[in-house]
């Protein structure tokens, strides 16, 4: 089922003001007021958000049944009047959809697909299986629903592809070096959960994005070691860690989270930086495109992530 995404990149059509954005809830249940606030923020940016009322369904902690969530997602890809698809929130549940999604629908109707957290499961699988460039980006009932929740310049630059590529991302250095590869990855917990399944992440030739939230340093260590032991870091060209919100070591510890990360990457011989403000962040969630070429340059006192190509077709 998998394609070699490195040789078959599919860039979705650009998104412009006035066009319709389909809202989906592929994972956890959402609240109406948060959905409405997020939709209003999208309208202020000039888009027309659309969704089905079933998006507010609930089954246990999910946004309705697996069948409902899979049908909703496929429908938004099929709809000719919908230009982009943005997830309402993450949480948990995207893994249930994987066996039920018709990948031919996505291949025939390539569109902007955006989210993070649990949605990492879909971002990586869609890219690996179809070559579609996907977006590690703000979500409607989370970031768009919050004051200053979205970094607007990066969102607009990636979605429109104009007038220039997004600005370089400045990071804190962890391991020195220079590299180029496909930007790829997302939430560490989801990346690790893919191992041993038919939807296992494909990390060769990548600048690997790794971020998470409310996870203890030793738990991050354990998951990174699992990726390493599974051979998933062998073909990686460079690593960029996220803000890692609420993942700091306890104040009384003799080590920091950076110490833990540096120890894990030091034998890989690749550059690594820390602090990209994308995913689980306090505010100003930065949009990143997964599947496009990027470069990472890390020196003693600085680290810079640059994108080398547009993510959408104009």
N, C-alpha and C positions, 0 to 999 in steps of 0.2 A: 504493500500500500504506500510505502514511503517513496518520495522522489529525492533526487539529489538537488536540494534547494539551492545549492551554490551555483548550479548550472541552469536553473529554471526559475529565476526570480520573476514574480508577477507583481507589478506595481499597480495598486488600485487607482482609479480616477480621483483627481483632486476634489476637495470639498470647498465650496464657495458660499458666501453669504446668500441667503434666500433659498438654499436647498434644504431638503428634508433629512433629518437625522433620526434613525430608528433607535429606540431605547429598548433594551432587553435585560432580563434578569435571569441569567443562567445558573445562579448559585443560591445564595441565601435570600430569605424574604426581605422585602423592603417596606418602608413606611410611606404612606401617601404624601404627607407633608414634605418629606425630604425629596421625593420624586418631583413634586410640583415646584419646589424651590430650585432644583437643578434644571428643570425644563425652562423656568423663567430666565435663568442665567444664560442658557443656550439661545433663547429668543433675543436677549440683549446683545448677543454676539452676531445676531442676524440670521440665525438658523430657525428652521421650523421643526421642533421635536414632535415625533409621533410614536405612539405605543398602543398596545392592545390593553383593555381593562383587565385582562387575565393576568397581567404582570403583577397585580397585587394579590394573587392567589397565595395560599399557604398550605404546605404539607410538612408537618414537623417543623424543622428549621429551614426548609427550602421554599423557594418562590414557586410553589405549586409542584405538580408531578414532574417526573422526568420527561414524560411524553409532552407535556405542555411546554416545558422549557426548550426542548429540542425543536418542537414545531415552531415556536416563536422565533428562534434563531434562524432556522431555515427560511421561514417566511420573509424575514427582513432582508435576507440575501436575495431572495427571488423578486421582491417588489421593485419594479422599475422606477417608482417615484421616490425611493429611499436611496440617498447617495452614500451615507455612512452609517455605521452601527456602533453605538457606544453603550457599554454595559452600565447598569444602574449601580451595582455594587459587586463585591466579591463575597467573602465569607467562606462558604463551603458548598460544593455540589456539582461543579463543572465536570468532575471525573465521571459522574453518572451519564453525562451526555455523550461521551466519546463513542460508545458502540452504536449510538442511535443517529449520528449525524451523517447525512449523505454528502460525502466530500465532492461528488460531482456537481452538486449545487454550488458549492463554493468556487470550484474551478470555473464553472460557466458564468458565475456572477461575482467576479472579484470586486470587493468593496473595502473601504477603510473599516477596520474592526479594532476597537480600542477598549482597554481595561488594564487591570493589574491584579495583584494579590492572587486569589484563587483562579482568576481568569488566565493567569500564566499558563495553566494547563491547555487552554484553547489557543492562546497566542502562539505557543511553541508548536503544538500539533498542527495547526492550520499552516504554519510556515513550512514545517518539515514535510508535510504530506502533499502540499499543493504549490509551494514556492511563494505563497502570498506574503507580501510585506505586511506585518501587523504592528500595532502600536501599544507600547507600554505607556499608558496615558491616563489622565484624570477620568473619574467616573461620575455619573450624573447625580446619584443620591448621596454621594460622599463629597467629592471635591467641588463640583459645580454648585452643590447646595450650601457650601460654606463660604464665608467671607474670605477673600484672598486665597481660596483653595487651589486655584489654577494659575500656572505660569502661562499667561496669554501669548506672549511672543513666541515661545517654543511651539505651543499648540498651533498657532496660525501658520508659522513657518513650515511645519511638517505637513499640515493638512492641505495647504494651498500650493506648496512647492515654490512660492514666490515671495518676495523678489530674490531672496538669497537663501542659502542653506542656514539652518539654525546656528546660533552663536556657539563657539567652543564651550565645553563644560570644564570648569576649573575644579580640580580635586586635590586632596592631600596625598602626598606620595607614600607608598608602602614598599614597593620594590621597583628599582630603576630598570629602564630599558625602553625600546621603541618597538611597536608592533602595528600590524594592520590586519583586519579581518572583518567578518560579518558581525554586526552588533546583534546580540542574541541573549536570551535568558529571562530573568524575572525573579519572582519570589522563591527563595532558596528551599523552603518547605515543599513547594510544588515541584520544583526541579528534581528534588530527591525522591519524591513520591512517584515519579514517572519510571524510575528504574525497575527493570524486570517486567515491564508491561509492554504491550504492542505499541505504546505511545511514548516510548522512551526518548528523552531529549537527544538531539544530534548536535554535538558541541564542536565538531571538527572545524578548524579555520575560523574561530570566533573570537571576538572581544566579548567576554562573558560578563553580563550584568547579573549581579547577585545582591538581592536586598531582602529584608524581612522585618518583622516587628515583634516586640515583646518576647524575644527569644534570648535565653541566657547564653553567655559566651561559650560554655562547654557544649551546649546544644548546637550552636553554630559550628563549633569544632567537629562535632560528631557527624553532622550532615556534610560538611566539606570533606571530611575523611571518607565518607561513604562515596561521594562523587569521585574522589581520588582513587580509591580502591576499585571502583567500577570502571576505571579507565577513562572517565569522562573529562578529566583535565589534561589528558595527554596531548590532544590536538588543539588545545586552547592557546591562542596567541597572546592574550592579555586579559586581565580581570579588572572590572570596575565595581566596587561595592557601593551600595546605596547609603542613605543616611543611617540605616540600621536603628531606627527609632525604638527607644526603650530596650536596647540590647546591651547597654553598658554593663561593665563589671560592677559588683557592689562597691561602695565607697571604701570599705575596709580592705579590699583586695590589693595584693602586691603587683597586679598586672592590669592592663587595660584591654579593651576589645581589639585595639590596633595591634597590641603585642600578640594576641591570639591569631589574628589574621596574617600578620607578618610571618609568624612561625609556620603557618600552613602553606604559604606560597613561596617561601624562600628557596626551596629545592626545585621549583618548577622552571626557574630560569626565564621567567616572563615578567613584563611590567605589570604593576598593580597599583590602583589608586582607590581612594576612599572618599565618599561623601556626595555622590550624584543625587540630586534632590528629586528623585522620581520614584513613585510608588507610595509606600507607607511613610509619609512625611508630615511635618507639622503644618505647612502651608506652601503655596507656590509650587504645586506639583508639576514637574517638568515632563513634557512629552518626549519620548524616544521612539525611533522606528526600528523594529527588529527585522533584520534581513538585509539591511543596507551596509555598504562598506564603511568602515570607520577606522580611525587611527588613534593610538594611545601612546603618548610620549611622557615618560616619567623621569625626572631628574632628582637630584638630592632634595631640592626645596620646592619643587612644583610638579604638577601632573595635569595634562590636558587631554581631553577626549574630543576629537574632531570627527564630524561626519563628512564623507567624501562624495556623496551623491544624494539626489533627491529621492524621496520615498514614494512619491505619487506621480502618475502620468498626467500631463497637462493638455 
